[in-house]
């Protein structure tokens, strides 16, 4: 493959990776602060979709094109900036994978809350921003949707109005 095309793919994948990551994180955070079940259900569904369509392919393409570029340039992997790049990329991916799992869980919980709300005649639940321990609530979770014994401190609980 032509060096300039490979370099262009590498730069584009990094741009998509960063842009999709920041954009979906902001969108999810902003929607979570509004504490609206329908909005959360739609937003989490879109964020998970964006992860599959944009972030995941870019996350795979980024190291592949990077390694290919290193090979085309004939640089050893022991070159400090290459070694640091590979190590930091591995760390970033290790941090991103648990976030994907949390986003998928949030999508399921929000969809279940939306179905429950629709079954209750569209009653909007009241969700406190801060609980007694001062923990911020980002996603309303009806108590009956939590697993047995699960407290749900990071996800919060819904109080029906």
C-alpha contacts under 8 A as a table, 3 or more apart, distances in Angstrom:
res1	aa1	res2	aa2	distance
1	X	5	X	7.17
1	X	6	X	6.68
2	X	5	X	5.37
2	X	6	X	6.23
3	X	6	X	5.11
3	X	7	X	6.07
3	X	69	X	7.38
3	X	72	X	7.50
4	X	7	X	4.99
4	X	8	X	6.04
5	X	8	X	4.98
5	X	9	X	6.20
6	X	9	X	5.11
6	X	10	X	6.21
6	X	65	X	6.45
6	X	68	X	8.00
6	X	69	X	7.07
7	X	10	X	5.01
7	X	11	X	6.20
7	X	65	X	7.52
7	X	69	X	7.12
8	X	11	X	5.16
8	X	12	X	6.01
9	X	12	X	5.09
9	X	13	X	5.98
9	X	65	X	7.12
10	X	13	X	5.27
10	X	14	X	6.32
10	X	61	X	7.38
10	X	62	X	5.77
10	X	65	X	5.47
10	X	66	X	6.52
11	X	14	X	5.19
11	X	15	X	6.21
12	X	15	X	5.01
12	X	16	X	6.13
13	X	16	X	5.11
13	X	17	X	5.89
13	X	58	X	4.81
13	X	59	X	7.47
13	X	61	X	6.52
13	X	62	X	5.73
14	X	17	X	4.97
14	X	18	X	6.06
14	X	58	X	6.90
14	X	62	X	6.36
15	X	18	X	5.31
15	X	19	X	5.87
16	X	19	X	5.08
16	X	20	X	5.68
16	X	54	X	6.84
16	X	55	X	7.01
16	X	58	X	6.50
17	X	20	X	5.52
17	X	21	X	6.01
17	X	54	X	7.15
17	X	55	X	5.22
17	X	58	X	5.47
17	X	59	X	6.41
18	X	21	X	5.18
18	X	22	X	6.10
19	X	22	X	5.34
19	X	23	X	5.80
20	X	23	X	5.09
20	X	24	X	5.86
20	X	50	X	7.17
20	X	51	X	7.66
20	X	54	X	6.61
20	X	55	X	6.14
21	X	24	X	5.51
21	X	25	X	6.03
21	X	51	X	7.93
21	X	55	X	6.78
22	X	25	X	5.15
22	X	26	X	6.08
23	X	26	X	5.28
23	X	27	X	6.13
24	X	27	X	5.00
24	X	28	X	6.03
24	X	47	X	5.59
24	X	50	X	7.38
25	X	28	X	5.27
25	X	29	X	6.04
25	X	47	X	7.97
26	X	29	X	5.09
26	X	30	X	5.96
27	X	30	X	5.31
27	X	31	X	6.12
27	X	43	X	7.32
28	X	31	X	5.21
28	X	32	X	5.98
28	X	40	X	7.72
28	X	43	X	6.22
28	X	44	X	6.68
28	X	47	X	7.12
29	X	32	X	5.07
29	X	33	X	6.39
29	X	138	X	7.91
30	X	33	X	5.37
30	X	34	X	6.89
31	X	34	X	5.31
31	X	35	X	6.92
31	X	36	X	7.65
31	X	39	X	6.61
31	X	40	X	6.20
31	X	43	X	7.06
32	X	35	X	5.29
32	X	36	X	7.54
32	X	40	X	6.39
32	X	138	X	5.18
32	X	139	X	6.02
33	X	138	X	6.28
35	X	39	X	7.95
35	X	40	X	7.26
35	X	127	X	6.84
35	X	138	X	7.13
35	X	139	X	6.57
35	X	140	X	6.81
36	X	39	X	5.34
36	X	40	X	6.08
36	X	124	X	7.95
37	X	40	X	5.11
37	X	41	X	6.11
37	X	110	X	6.41
37	X	113	X	6.64
37	X	114	X	5.81
37	X	124	X	7.90
37	X	140	X	7.17
38	X	41	X	5.17
38	X	42	X	6.31
38	X	110	X	7.82
38	X	114	X	5.91
39	X	42	X	5.23
39	X	43	X	5.93
40	X	43	X	5.03
40	X	44	X	5.84
40	X	107	X	7.94
40	X	110	X	6.07
40	X	139	X	7.63
41	X	44	X	5.50
41	X	45	X	6.19
41	X	107	X	6.18
41	X	110	X	4.67
41	X	111	X	5.16
41	X	114	X	6.73
42	X	45	X	5.21
42	X	46	X	6.25
43	X	46	X	5.06
43	X	47	X	6.05
44	X	47	X	5.01
44	X	48	X	6.13
44	X	103	X	6.69
44	X	104	X	7.68
44	X	106	X	6.62
44	X	107	X	4.88
44	X	110	X	7.57
45	X	48	X	5.36
45	X	49	X	6.22
45	X	107	X	5.68
46	X	49	X	4.95
46	X	50	X	6.04
47	X	50	X	5.01
47	X	51	X	6.19
47	X	103	X	7.62
48	X	51	X	5.04
48	X	52	X	6.41
48	X	100	X	7.52
48	X	103	X	6.50
48	X	104	X	6.43
48	X	107	X	7.64
49	X	52	X	5.17
49	X	53	X	6.09
50	X	53	X	5.11
50	X	54	X	5.42
50	X	55	X	6.67
51	X	54	X	5.58
51	X	55	X	4.64
51	X	56	X	5.79
51	X	100	X	7.73
52	X	55	X	6.27
52	X	56	X	5.37
52	X	57	X	7.37
53	X	56	X	6.64
53	X	57	X	6.80
54	X	57	X	5.88
54	X	58	X	6.24
55	X	58	X	5.22
55	X	59	X	5.88
56	X	59	X	4.97
56	X	60	X	6.26
57	X	60	X	5.17
57	X	61	X	6.01
58	X	61	X	4.96
58	X	62	X	5.82
59	X	62	X	5.45
59	X	63	X	7.34
59	X	93	X	7.99
60	X	63	X	6.34
60	X	64	X	6.68
61	X	64	X	5.15
61	X	65	X	6.00
62	X	65	X	5.52
62	X	66	X	6.07
63	X	66	X	4.80
63	X	67	X	5.95
63	X	86	X	7.83
64	X	67	X	5.38
64	X	68	X	6.16
65	X	68	X	4.95
65	X	69	X	6.02
66	X	69	X	5.11
66	X	70	X	6.28
67	X	70	X	5.06
67	X	71	X	6.24
68	X	71	X	5.11
68	X	72	X	6.18
69	X	72	X	5.02
69	X	73	X	6.13
70	X	73	X	5.18
70	X	74	X	6.12
70	X	75	X	5.58
70	X	76	X	7.57
70	X	77	X	7.70
71	X	74	X	4.99
71	X	75	X	6.47
75	X	79	X	7.10
76	X	79	X	5.70
77	X	80	X	7.99
77	X	82	X	5.91
77	X	83	X	5.99
78	X	82	X	6.89
78	X	83	X	5.76
79	X	82	X	5.40
79	X	83	X	6.11
80	X	83	X	5.18
80	X	84	X	6.05
81	X	84	X	5.09
81	X	85	X	5.96
82	X	85	X	5.00
82	X	86	X	6.19
83	X	86	X	5.30
83	X	87	X	6.16
84	X	87	X	5.11
84	X	88	X	5.95
85	X	88	X	5.28
85	X	89	X	5.97
86	X	89	X	5.12
86	X	90	X	6.18
87	X	90	X	5.16
87	X	91	X	6.31
88	X	91	X	4.94
88	X	92	X	6.12
89	X	92	X	5.01
89	X	93	X	6.20
90	X	93	X	5.20
90	X	94	X	6.12
91	X	94	X	5.00
91	X	95	X	6.29
92	X	95	X	5.13
92	X	96	X	6.12
93	X	96	X	4.87
93	X	97	X	6.13
94	X	97	X	5.71
94	X	98	X	7.43
95	X	98	X	6.22
95	X	99	X	7.01
96	X	99	X	5.13
96	X	100	X	6.39
97	X	100	X	5.16
97	X	101	X	6.53
98	X	101	X	5.04
98	X	102	X	6.28
99	X	102	X	4.98
99	X	103	X	6.10
100	X	103	X	5.02
100	X	104	X	6.22
101	X	104	X	5.20
101	X	105	X	6.27
102	X	105	X	5.01
102	X	106	X	6.04
103	X	106	X	4.95
103	X	107	X	6.11
104	X	107	X	5.03
104	X	108	X	6.42
105	X	108	X	5.18
105	X	109	X	6.20
106	X	109	X	5.09
106	X	110	X	5.91
106	X	139	X	7.62
107	X	110	X	5.23
107	X	111	X	6.07
108	X	111	X	5.17
108	X	112	X	6.14
109	X	112	X	5.09
109	X	113	X	6.11
109	X	141	X	6.76
109	X	145	X	7.56
110	X	113	X	5.00
110	X	114	X	6.06
110	X	139	X	7.65
110	X	140	X	7.62
110	X	141	X	7.51
111	X	114	X	5.00
111	X	115	X	6.23
112	X	115	X	5.09
112	X	116	X	6.10
112	X	145	X	7.71
113	X	116	X	4.96
113	X	117	X	6.00
113	X	140	X	7.80
113	X	141	X	6.72
113	X	142	X	6.68
113	X	145	X	7.98
114	X	117	X	5.07
114	X	118	X	6.16
115	X	118	X	5.08
115	X	119	X	6.19
116	X	119	X	5.02
116	X	120	X	6.25
117	X	120	X	5.00
117	X	121	X	6.60
117	X	122	X	5.16
117	X	123	X	6.11
117	X	124	X	7.07
118	X	121	X	5.41
118	X	122	X	4.84
118	X	123	X	7.75
119	X	122	X	7.08
120	X	123	X	6.11
123	X	160	X	7.76
123	X	161	X	7.33
124	X	160	X	7.31
124	X	161	X	6.82
125	X	158	X	6.06
125	X	159	X	5.80
125	X	160	X	4.56
125	X	161	X	5.36
126	X	158	X	6.35
126	X	159	X	5.36
126	X	160	X	5.93
126	X	161	X	5.64
127	X	137	X	7.90
127	X	140	X	6.33
127	X	157	X	7.11
127	X	158	X	5.38
127	X	159	X	6.16
128	X	131	X	6.55
128	X	137	X	7.10
129	X	136	X	5.84
129	X	137	X	5.38
129	X	138	X	7.76
130	X	133	X	7.71
130	X	134	X	5.27
130	X	135	X	5.51
130	X	136	X	4.90
130	X	137	X	6.04
131	X	134	X	5.21
131	X	135	X	5.69
131	X	136	X	6.99
131	X	137	X	7.39
132	X	135	X	7.55
135	X	153	X	7.45
135	X	154	X	7.63
136	X	154	X	7.69
137	X	140	X	7.34
137	X	153	X	7.89
137	X	154	X	6.67
137	X	155	X	6.00
137	X	156	X	5.14
138	X	154	X	7.44
138	X	155	X	5.94
138	X	156	X	6.90
139	X	155	X	5.07
139	X	156	X	6.05
139	X	157	X	7.98
140	X	155	X	6.46
140	X	156	X	5.44
140	X	157	X	5.36
140	X	158	X	5.22
141	X	145	X	6.71
141	X	146	X	7.27
141	X	152	X	7.88
141	X	155	X	6.50
141	X	156	X	5.76
141	X	157	X	4.57
141	X	158	X	5.38
142	X	145	X	5.47
142	X	146	X	7.13
142	X	157	X	5.43
142	X	158	X	4.78
142	X	159	X	7.44
143	X	146	X	5.51
143	X	157	X	5.91
143	X	158	X	6.80
144	X	147	X	7.88
146	X	149	X	7.96
146	X	150	X	5.94
146	X	151	X	7.48
146	X	152	X	7.04
147	X	150	X	5.29
152	X	155	X	5.27
152	X	156	X	5.66
152	X	157	X	7.14
153	X	156	X	5.46
